[in-house]
């Protein structure tokens, strides 16, 4: 569901409620107001940028310095045309002189670089002997950092700023400037390269997909499947947010847009406001780990690990299933505890009616099929999927005129794709600076040495320390940049021979713990956005979201210590049987932990039995036959006693 669709919902009062929440917690919504002719010009400029990105991705075969500097220059231009210096600056058709100056000083050097890339590359690190070349590099870097502050927020800049201070204090100034700007170790590192080649096209694809009506279809489908069961609206939120979140690429954006529908439904059913907001926040955050799209991070992971996109998407399936099943179990137990009922079936969409709209999934199916079979490159596959989304949108309009893909919606999708690219691109540029600083100073090896020393080679201790690093570094950072920072700083810690975690498991571990920062206090932006819609206490909502997403804090340890869950080293029938056993015991373990946190199965549990069933659940999530049997017996015993009335 697009932001425009969400604003049209009046379940929570007025469209202004959603707009206010988006502006408060989602920086992408804090854009300038353009009216009349300026609005038309800006819209056309943004649409042309999206078209350029698709065409350039498919056709450009020149030097990366030319393509990436041109891409970043355009990002700076459209970025400063969209984002004001201060939140809440609502003066229409206003572009201050200083924004024009920053735009020119930032984009100008990048355009110069793209036009003279061959001669500048030949100079190598001698280029920083020129004060002019150094000043131009500094201007572009500072302009990108300021745009990041406006569109993404301060948390990532705090990390970047601290690393830059350390880097300049320990390394020659000219070398730092060369590394960060003129070669591939800084802003033109892997993150922005992947963003310009792949991510931008998938963002545009997501924008078109939303305008085909697929988000509304996902919500209706979830209602049809789970709406009538106990606490149905919360289960609908879990299912619909999982499906919508993988396309939207934003935990906060998905919480607000989907939550504008699901949170009021949950409250009307009887859930507390802080619980309703937490369910939506936890499920929306999980959308970033939901294959096949995974908020566009899957393409970065494929590049960093040098594996196929299909391998990343397939690897993500079981952890994602466990994550959402954990939330689903917690929601069901809360409904049973409160004695809640579902929505009457006569008020729900009929499944046989929704089946007729399955063609809306065609673009996704085509995309997954093309990239999984490697028939086309990822960029080419995304371009075909965009074309399929347009065709499906036109086809949908024949049957449902109110949902048809008009010229206005077409331009709107291109504009939304461009706007969505701004935040991802500047965040990726900042992630490149982080990687550049770490490379220039050797900080990564120092961090690895420190954690290996503290953990003394014990994998579990190293995992805990790495988890803490990921949560702190990931606070308030968008998904893609989040993973880039984790891949550069934290993943090498775990893949170090002294720790011995496989590469795939290490990257998924840091990715998961970077993502959950969105619901982990104190900087739990998705949870705070959910609390604003639910009109509930923010911190209570954040703690509830953390409890609901407990699987995200446990499952990474399972696949890090037993990579079979990620299909690493799985061979033969016994290997696949082992995978099945891990999934079954993990699900049973999640049930035990969720029951302990909820405090009620058939009736309220006393503290002793809550501790016992939690311990049993954890045992089943620790690899090993002995712990599995011990955990299973413990959980089964508590459940049996609860059922008989003896474990109250």
VOGU-3710 file (C-alpha; in Angstrom, 3 decimals, decimal comma):
1> xxxxxxxxxx> 0,000/0,000/0,000  1,430/3,387/-0,962  1,629/6,303/1,420  -1,175/7,919/-0,539  -3,357/4,861/0,021  -2,618/4,921/3,733  -3,501/8,590/3,983  -6,858/7,810/2,462  -7,799/5,525/5,335  -9,927/7,199/7,957
11> xxxxxxxxxx> -9,818/4,374/10,521  -7,581/6,427/12,808  -9,282/9,754/12,416  -7,966/11,834/9,539  -5,309/11,549/6,858  -3,353/14,164/8,770  -2,742/11,618/11,553  -0,790/9,352/9,229  1,011/12,291/7,637  2,083/13,595/11,052
21> xxxxxxxxxx> 3,428/10,218/12,141  5,318/9,771/8,876  6,905/13,201/9,195  7,905/12,559/12,806  9,481/9,129/12,424  10,181/8,697/8,703  12,619/11,275/7,355  11,702/10,357/3,778  8,386/12,117/4,386  9,985/15,422/5,417
31> xxxxxxxxxx> 10,203/16,837/1,918  9,786/20,306/0,464  6,375/21,436/-0,740  6,252/22,334/-4,418  3,147/23,749/-6,075  2,102/24,728/-9,584  4,761/24,836/-12,306  7,722/24,155/-9,939  5,965/20,983/-8,773  5,529/19,815/-12,370
41> xxxxxxxxxx> 9,191/20,539/-13,158  10,437/18,677/-10,078  8,154/15,705/-10,777  9,425/15,466/-14,353  13,032/15,773/-13,186  12,552/12,952/-10,663  10,797/10,761/-13,220  13,591/11,341/-15,742  16,145/10,392/-13,085  14,385/7,048/-12,577
51> xxxxxxxxxx> 14,278/6,424/-16,333  17,975/7,323/-16,572  18,859/4,875/-13,775  17,069/1,987/-15,484  18,556/2,740/-18,917  22,066/3,372/-17,538  22,011/0,136/-15,542  21,109/-1,840/-18,648  23,411/-0,151/-21,159  26,449/1,488/-19,461
61> xxxxxxxxxx> 29,710/-0,469/-19,789  32,325/2,248/-19,119  34,520/3,131/-16,122  32,810/2,879/-12,757  34,205/6,310/-11,865  32,147/7,877/-14,650  28,907/6,092/-13,796  29,076/6,478/-9,998  30,137/10,127/-9,911  27,367/10,991/-12,360
71> xxxxxxxxxx> 24,896/9,037/-10,218  25,991/10,770/-6,997  25,870/14,208/-8,643  22,240/13,646/-9,652  21,441/12,319/-6,167  22,775/15,566/-4,668  20,736/17,697/-7,088  17,398/15,953/-6,573  18,218/15,473/-2,879  18,553/19,177/-2,143
81> xxxxxxxxxx> 15,502/19,895/-4,279  13,503/17,583/-2,009  14,883/17,855/1,528  14,913/21,130/3,478  17,501/21,924/6,139  14,963/21,650/8,964  12,096/19,266/9,650  8,743/20,994/9,398  9,871/23,615/6,876  6,550/23,899/5,031
91> xxxxxxxxxx> 7,006/27,070/2,989  5,825/26,232/-0,567  8,140/26,728/-3,549  11,090/27,778/-1,388  14,708/26,844/-2,138  17,094/28,960/0,001  20,257/30,371/-1,546  22,469/28,302/0,735  20,854/25,079/-0,485  21,572/26,097/-4,074
101> xxxxxxxxxx> 25,181/26,859/-3,068  25,638/23,487/-1,304  24,047/21,717/-4,270  26,436/23,358/-6,742  29,532/22,902/-4,570  28,626/19,260/-3,956  27,460/18,169/-7,415  29,909/20,323/-9,417  33,070/18,400/-8,449  31,351/15,073/-9,111
111> xxxxxxxxxx> 30,277/16,208/-12,584  33,851/17,434/-13,222  35,164/14,045/-12,058  32,813/12,164/-14,403  33,846/14,311/-17,395  37,592/13,968/-16,680  37,683/10,518/-15,102  40,382/9,087/-17,405  42,934/11,838/-16,714  42,118/12,002/-12,993
121> xxxxxxxxxx> 42,508/8,244/-12,531  45,954/8,377/-14,170  47,131/10,830/-11,496  46,429/8,179/-8,788  47,162/9,426/-5,273  49,184/12,384/-6,652  45,849/14,055/-7,308  45,649/15,246/-3,689  48,828/17,283/-4,215  46,494/19,792/-5,882
131> xxxxxxxxxx> 44,712/22,014/-3,311  41,856/22,521/-5,799  41,279/18,774/-6,268  41,386/18,272/-2,494  38,945/21,139/-1,881  36,540/19,760/-4,501  36,609/16,342/-2,845  35,953/17,858/0,590  32,997/19,870/-0,768  31,324/16,794/-2,276
141> xxxxxxxxxx> 31,846/14,677/0,857  30,443/17,400/3,118  27,448/17,936/0,793  26,682/14,204/0,904  26,962/14,202/4,703  24,569/17,141/5,002  22,076/15,474/2,666  22,376/12,345/4,802  21,537/14,387/7,896  18,430/15,746/6,201
151> xxxxxxxxxx> 17,119/12,563/4,616  18,400/9,765/6,862  19,140/11,294/10,251  21,963/11,856/12,711  22,739/8,331/14,055  24,690/7,201/10,996  26,489/10,563/10,842  27,628/10,154/14,440  29,322/6,892/13,451  30,778/8,415/10,271
161> xxxxxxxxxx> 31,941/11,559/12,089  33,656/9,640/14,883  35,471/7,395/12,395  36,548/10,353/10,250  37,973/12,204/13,262  39,951/9,087/14,211  41,092/8,558/10,618  42,308/12,129/10,104  44,074/11,997/13,471  46,013/8,835/12,598
171> xxxxxxxxxx> 46,485/8,993/8,810  47,958/11,519/6,352  45,274/13,988/5,190  45,948/13,555/1,470  45,783/9,759/1,696  42,439/9,919/3,510  40,926/12,243/0,892  42,215/10,022/-1,916  40,830/6,876/-0,254  37,438/8,382/0,528
181> xxxxxxxxxx> 36,808/10,192/-2,755  39,113/9,309/-5,646  39,369/5,537/-5,474  37,013/2,651/-4,713  37,653/2,500/-0,957  35,315/5,347/0,012  32,096/6,801/-1,346  32,486/4,700/-4,517  32,844/1,486/-2,512  30,683/-1,638/-2,973
191> xxxxxxxxxx> 27,521/-0,152/-1,332  27,043/2,723/-3,781  28,124/0,536/-6,716  25,437/-2,034/-5,866  22,942/0,781/-5,221  23,508/2,329/-8,659  23,535/-1,030/-10,478  20,766/-2,978/-8,755  19,062/-1,428/-5,761  17,754/1,665/-7,555
201> xxxxxxxxxx> 16,027/-0,518/-10,167  14,429/-2,655/-7,460  13,265/0,466/-5,599  11,557/1,631/-8,784  10,097/-1,865/-9,203  8,715/-1,693/-5,650  7,143/1,687/-6,373  5,367/0,306/-9,463  4,355/-2,843/-7,612  2,670/-0,815/-4,863
211> xxxxxxxxxx> 0,644/1,064/-7,449  -0,756/-2,121/-8,925  -2,704/-2,571/-5,666  -0,637/-5,477/-4,372  -0,372/-4,107/-0,820  -4,154/-3,939/-0,456  -4,299/-7,441/-1,932  -1,823/-8,686/0,713  -3,917/-7,171/3,523  -7,138/-8,657/2,153
221> xxxxxxxxxx> -5,452/-12,041/1,678  -4,181/-11,997/5,272  -7,685/-11,076/6,479  -9,170/-13,950/4,536  -6,639/-16,426/5,974  -6,448/-15,374/9,620  -9,005/-12,638/10,277  -11,646/-14,908/11,817  -9,333/-16,735/14,242  -8,763/-15,693/17,875
231> xxxxxxxxxx> -7,200/-12,228/17,873  -7,466/-12,261/14,079  -6,487/-8,633/13,343  -3,088/-9,101/15,022  -2,440/-12,215/12,950  -3,488/-10,258/9,875  -0,907/-7,618/10,824  1,828/-10,254/11,070  1,042/-11,821/7,682  0,353/-8,609/5,741
241> xxxxxxxxxx> 3,388/-6,782/7,166  5,646/-9,697/6,272  4,420/-9,534/2,677  4,298/-5,740/2,337  7,529/-5,131/4,265  9,727/-7,102/1,904  8,664/-4,763/-0,922  8,645/-1,427/0,931  12,226/-1,646/2,243  11,415/0,585/5,231
251> xxxxxxxxxx> 10,510/-0,612/8,726  9,053/2,751/9,707  7,246/3,335/6,408  5,639/-0,096/6,493  4,678/0,288/10,166  2,826/3,503/9,415  1,183/2,614/6,105  0,096/-0,933/6,969  -0,404/-0,039/10,622  -2,899/2,679/9,739
261> xxxxxxxxxx> -5,216/-0,209/8,833  -4,198/-3,024/11,194  -3,548/-1,195/14,486  -7,071/0,269/14,838  -8,477/-3,185/13,984  -6,382/-4,756/16,743  -7,473/-2,157/19,290  -11,132/-2,635/18,401  -10,743/-6,373/18,920  -9,429/-5,815/22,452
271> xxxxxxxxxx> -5,625/-5,650/22,270  -3,897/-2,969/24,346  -2,555/-0,035/22,341  1,077/-0,716/23,209  0,668/-4,372/22,154  -1,065/-3,478/18,875  1,658/-0,984/17,959  4,336/-3,511/18,925  2,870/-6,261/16,731  2,897/-4,002/13,692
281> xxxxxxxxxx> 6,411/-2,685/14,407  7,881/-6,164/14,968  6,234/-7,601/11,853  7,155/-4,595/9,683  10,773/-4,767/10,823  10,759/-8,462/9,959  9,729/-7,534/6,426  13,366/-6,537/5,875  14,446/-10,171/6,358  11,593/-11,634/4,311
291> xxxxxxxxxx> 12,714/-13,187/1,011  12,727/-12,806/-1,894  13,237/-8,992/-1,802  14,439/-8,439/1,806  14,213/-4,653/1,479  16,865/-4,745/-1,290  19,570/-5,908/1,165  19,648/-9,338/-0,504  21,464/-7,846/-3,498  24,134/-6,287/-1,283
301> xxxxxxxxxx> 24,569/-9,557/0,591  25,051/-11,419/-2,671  27,743/-8,932/-3,708  29,581/-8,964/-0,365  29,582/-12,769/-0,067  30,182/-13,335/-3,790  27,255/-15,727/-4,115  24,133/-15,645/-6,262  21,055/-13,661/-5,291  19,025/-16,884/-5,460
311> xxxxxxxxxx> 21,324/-18,444/-2,851  20,805/-15,514/-0,464  17,013/-15,567/-0,901  16,834/-19,339/-0,361  19,090/-19,137/2,691  16,840/-16,511/4,268  13,686/-18,652/4,154  13,943/-20,744/7,337  15,125/-17,922/9,666  12,302/-15,708/8,342
321> xxxxxxxxxx> 9,735/-18,474/8,901  10,940/-18,882/12,494  10,855/-15,120/13,090  7,269/-14,644/11,935  6,084/-17,894/13,502  7,482/-16,660/16,823  5,464/-13,436/16,559  2,376/-15,370/15,428  2,606/-17,690/18,455  2,982/-14,733/20,825
331> xxxxxxxxxx> -0,019/-13,005/19,276  -2,131/-16,173/19,569  -1,182/-16,673/23,230  -2,065/-13,043/24,009  -5,457/-13,492/22,304  -6,127/-16,651/24,349  -5,034/-14,876/27,519  -7,423/-11,969/26,918  -10,223/-14,167/25,560  -10,325/-12,294/22,264
341> xxxxxxxxxx> -12,290/-13,332/19,205  -11,743/-12,743/15,530  -13,610/-10,715/12,939  -16,948/-12,238/11,826  -16,477/-14,148/8,573  -19,209/-12,176/6,829  -17,109/-9,019/7,287  -14,002/-10,558/5,726  -12,950/-10,780/2,065  -13,856/-14,084/0,461
351> xxxxxxxxxx> -10,859/-16,191/-0,554  -12,553/-17,288/-3,779  -12,841/-13,607/-4,720  -9,183/-12,901/-3,950  -8,022/-15,874/-6,032  -9,237/-13,971/-9,092  -6,607/-11,275/-8,311  -3,620/-13,620/-8,082  -2,346/-12,098/-11,316  -1,129/-9,190/-9,147
361> xxxxxxxxxx> 1,683/-11,505/-8,010  2,878/-12,041/-11,573  5,641/-9,350/-11,491  7,085/-10,879/-8,310  6,923/-14,379/-9,759  8,645/-13,246/-12,968  11,356/-11,443/-10,992  12,115/-14,420/-8,731  12,073/-16,828/-11,662  14,473/-14,733/-13,761
371> xxxxxxxxxx> 17,042/-14,106/-11,001  16,796/-17,659/-9,637  17,442/-19,264/-13,008  20,132/-16,698/-13,936  18,513/-16,275/-17,329  19,136/-12,534/-17,086  21,227/-10,210/-14,932  19,597/-8,851/-11,774  19,192/-5,396/-13,296  17,707/-6,775/-16,509
381> xxxxxxxxxx> 15,377/-9,025/-14,497  14,181/-6,049/-12,464  13,571/-4,042/-15,647  11,433/-6,859/-17,066  9,601/-7,075/-13,732  8,870/-3,318/-13,910  7,400/-3,809/-17,371  5,334/-6,719/-16,012  4,081/-4,521/-13,153  2,950/-1,892/-15,660
391> xxxxxxxxxx> 1,113/-4,517/-17,725  -0,516/-5,987/-14,598  -1,528/-2,491/-13,466  -3,217/-1,866/-16,809  -4,866/-5,294/-16,738  -6,112/-4,713/-13,202  -7,750/-1,495/-14,366  -9,924/-3,410/-16,817  -11,574/-5,336/-13,960  -11,263/-2,736/-11,181
401> xxxxxxxxxx> -11,387/0,768/-12,722  -10,699/2,470/-9,377  -7,310/0,654/-9,210  -6,144/1,135/-12,790  -2,619/2,355/-13,493  -3,138/5,850/-14,879  -0,515/8,169/-16,381  -0,573/10,064/-13,077  0,209/6,879/-11,140  2,921/5,981/-13,659
411> xxxxxxxxxx> 4,695/9,311/-13,152  4,074/9,026/-9,412  5,802/5,612/-9,349  8,856/6,996/-11,157  8,927/9,963/-8,780  8,555/7,727/-5,709  11,336/5,486/-6,998  13,650/8,478/-7,354  12,788/9,808/-3,905  13,307/6,399/-2,338
421> xxxxxxxxxx> 16,694/6,168/-4,035  17,938/9,400/-2,424  17,967/8,062/1,124  19,402/4,681/0,147  22,134/6,242/-2,020  23,372/8,744/0,565  23,231/6,069/3,266  25,285/3,763/1,025  27,763/6,596/0,408  28,118/7,009/4,190
431> xxxxxxxxxx> 28,587/3,261/4,546  31,346/3,543/1,949  33,026/6,245/4,036  32,820/3,953/7,075  34,479/1,165/5,086  37,088/3,608/3,763  37,984/4,846/7,240  38,284/1,292/8,517  40,513/0,333/5,558  42,752/3,399/5,902
441> xxxxxxxxxx> 43,317/2,963/9,645  43,272/-0,818/9,983  40,548/-0,379/12,591  38,772/-3,594/11,549  41,768/-5,744/12,445  42,077/-3,941/15,788  38,394/-4,597/16,570  38,773/-8,244/15,533  41,842/-8,642/17,719  40,078/-7,041/20,691
451> xxxxxxxxxx> 36,951/-9,240/20,499  38,948/-12,412/19,817  41,102/-11,559/22,829  38,139/-10,912/25,136  36,249/-13,988/23,951  39,409/-16,155/24,055  38,189/-17,952/20,980  34,814/-18,939/22,441  32,289/-18,498/19,623  29,324/-17,782/21,897
461> xxxxxxxxxx> 31,083/-14,904/23,724  32,228/-13,456/20,398  28,655/-13,672/19,099  27,307/-11,790/22,127  29,907/-9,013/21,793  29,272/-8,756/18,046  25,512/-8,609/18,685  25,991/-5,612/20,989  28,144/-3,851/18,365  25,506/-4,462/15,682
471> xxxxxxxxxx> 22,600/-3,166/17,776  24,491/0,008/18,735  25,798/0,712/15,223  22,429/-0,116/13,628  20,286/2,311/15,640  18,432/4,668/13,313  20,301/3,456/10,210  18,365/2,345/7,072  18,428/-1,342/6,154  20,883/-1,202/3,263
481> xxxxxxxxxx> 23,447/1,087/4,904  22,957/-0,864/8,106  24,053/-4,096/6,497  26,974/-2,411/4,700  28,340/-1,113/8,000  27,861/-4,510/9,669  29,516/-6,333/6,760  32,546/-4,036/6,957  32,945/-3,908/10,740  31,308/-6,898/12,433
491> xxxxxxxxxx> 31,153/-9,821/9,972  34,977/-10,131/9,741  35,067/-10,641/13,518  33,001/-13,811/13,253  34,701/-15,185/10,131  38,121/-14,875/11,776  39,690/-18,383/12,035  39,904/-17,988/15,824  36,074/-17,799/15,978  35,301/-19,938/12,939
501> xxxxxxxxxx> 31,753/-18,906/11,989  31,035/-19,645/8,277  30,781/-16,587/6,015  27,081/-17,039/5,219  26,129/-17,450/8,883  28,286/-14,483/9,935  26,696/-12,116/7,414  23,157/-13,208/8,291  23,968/-12,853/12,003  25,109/-9,224/11,697
511> xxxxxxxxxx> 22,266/-8,427/9,292  19,628/-9,663/11,756  21,027/-7,757/14,716  21,451/-4,589/12,680  17,788/-4,786/11,647  16,341/-5,332/15,152  17,783/-1,978/16,211  14,568/-0,541/14,719  12,552/-2,072/17,582  15,206/-2,150/20,320
521> xxxxxxxxxx> 15,108/0,714/22,858  16,257/3,427/23,123  16,284/4,210/19,338  13,341/2,043/18,274  11,957/4,168/15,436  9,537/1,540/14,068  8,121/0,889/17,547  7,741/4,612/18,228  5,909/5,046/14,909  3,578/2,181/15,874
531> xxxxxxxxxx> 2,974/3,756/19,293  2,035/7,069/17,654  -0,668/5,402/15,554  -1,859/3,310/18,514  -1,723/6,393/20,761  0,206/4,316/23,299  3,342/4,944/25,445  6,388/4,738/23,124  8,742/2,934/25,508  6,120/0,337/26,474
541> xxxxxxxxxx> 5,483/-0,291/22,784  9,209/-0,708/22,146  9,625/-3,228/24,973  6,558/-5,164/23,776  7,980/-5,217/20,245  11,288/-6,556/21,575  9,432/-9,337/23,425  7,395/-10,220/20,344  10,510/-10,318/18,174  12,393/-12,531/20,632
551> xxxxxxxxxx> 13,043/-14,967/17,755  15,250/-12,332/16,104  17,484/-12,390/19,181  17,690/-16,192/19,358  17,492/-17,576/15,819  20,793/-15,927/14,710  22,590/-17,824/17,461  21,051/-21,068/16,212  22,250/-20,669/12,633  25,612/-19,237/13,733
561> xxxxxxxxxx> 26,316/-22,274/15,926  24,559/-24,718/13,590  24,759/-23,352/10,003  22,663/-26,275/8,686  19,634/-23,984/9,146  21,135/-21,847/6,365  21,750/-24,963/4,228  25,502/-24,592/4,797  27,225/-27,962/4,476  23,927/-29,842/4,014
571> xxxxxxxxxx> 24,502/-33,015/2,024  22,456/-36,137/1,482  19,289/-37,348/3,139  20,736/-37,201/6,655  21,728/-33,579/6,129  18,187/-32,593/5,128  16,706/-34,615/7,987  18,976/-32,662/10,328  17,659/-29,378/8,876  14,074/-30,548/9,450
581> xxxxxxxxxx> 14,891/-31,529/13,030  16,477/-28,117/13,707  13,380/-26,321/12,420  10,967/-28,484/14,449  12,922/-28,151/17,703  13,404/-24,414/17,116  9,666/-23,894/16,620  8,911/-25,870/19,786  11,550/-23,845/21,603  10,039/-20,581/20,396
591> xxxxxxxxxx> 6,664/-21,753/21,674  8,141/-22,369/25,125  9,857/-18,979/25,264  6,758/-17,146/23,986  4,613/-18,892/26,613  7,056/-17,904/29,350  7,063/-14,251/28,244  3,263/-14,219/27,986  2,761/-15,995/31,308  -0,333/-17,877/30,218
601> xxxxxxxxxx> -1,198/-21,042/28,307  -4,470/-22,542/29,487  -4,349/-20,354/32,610  -1,862/-17,933/34,215  1,501/-19,533/35,142  3,397/-18,907/38,359  7,027/-17,657/38,120  8,546/-21,124/38,665  6,749/-22,692/35,702  7,514/-19,658/33,543
611> xxxxxxxxxx> 11,219/-20,143/34,259  10,961/-23,882/33,577  9,195/-23,553/30,216  11,594/-20,765/29,163  14,567/-22,962/30,069  13,032/-25,851/28,150  12,492/-23,639/25,119  16,085/-22,408/25,184  17,364/-25,977/25,509  15,597/-26,933/22,292
621> xxxxxxxxxx> 17,203/-24,021/20,502  20,709/-25,072/21,536  22,180/-27,523/18,992  22,512/-31,055/20,377  20,376/-34,179/20,892  20,670/-34,090/24,698  19,491/-30,467/24,999  16,654/-31,139/22,533  15,338/-34,085/24,549  15,721/-32,249/27,860
631> xxxxxxxxxx> 13,932/-29,187/26,479  11,142/-31,180/24,883  10,443/-33,096/28,102  10,423/-29,867/30,152  8,095/-27,953/27,816  5,774/-30,937/27,383  5,593/-31,427/31,161  4,660/-27,794/31,811  2,047/-27,853/29,033  0,540/-31,063/30,434
641> xxxxxxxx> 0,444/-29,657/33,960  -1,111/-26,433/32,677  -3,771/-28,377/30,825  -4,592/-30,416/33,922  -4,759/-27,283/36,060  -1,706/-28,103/38,205  0,700/-25,493/36,808  -1,155/-22,350/37,743
//
